């Protein structure tokens, strides 16, 4: 008997992570330059994401403290600052 597998797309947060790692890589190549990371659905989500970037909660923006970020309205803006 042969097992049949049904293939499905990965969860959306996996694809999102790749997009953020591209931005994080660009920031590391251009230290000190502020770049828009994304636009979120709410101001609260934007503020939350900016905090997560600063604290290294999001995998693409690790280690913690190497990125600075802020939100303005629904937009998230970040820069690479390196080790302090």
Secondary structure as GFF3:
##gff-version 3
##sequence-region A 1 84
A	DSSP	alpha_helix	12	29	.	.	.	ID=ss1
A	DSSP	beta_strand	35	39	.	.	.	ID=ss2
A	DSSP	alpha_helix	43	55	.	.	.	ID=ss3
A	DSSP	three_ten_helix	59	61	.	.	.	ID=ss4
A	DSSP	beta_strand	67	72	.	.	.	ID=ss5
A	DSSP	beta_strand	75	80	.	.	.	ID=ss6
###
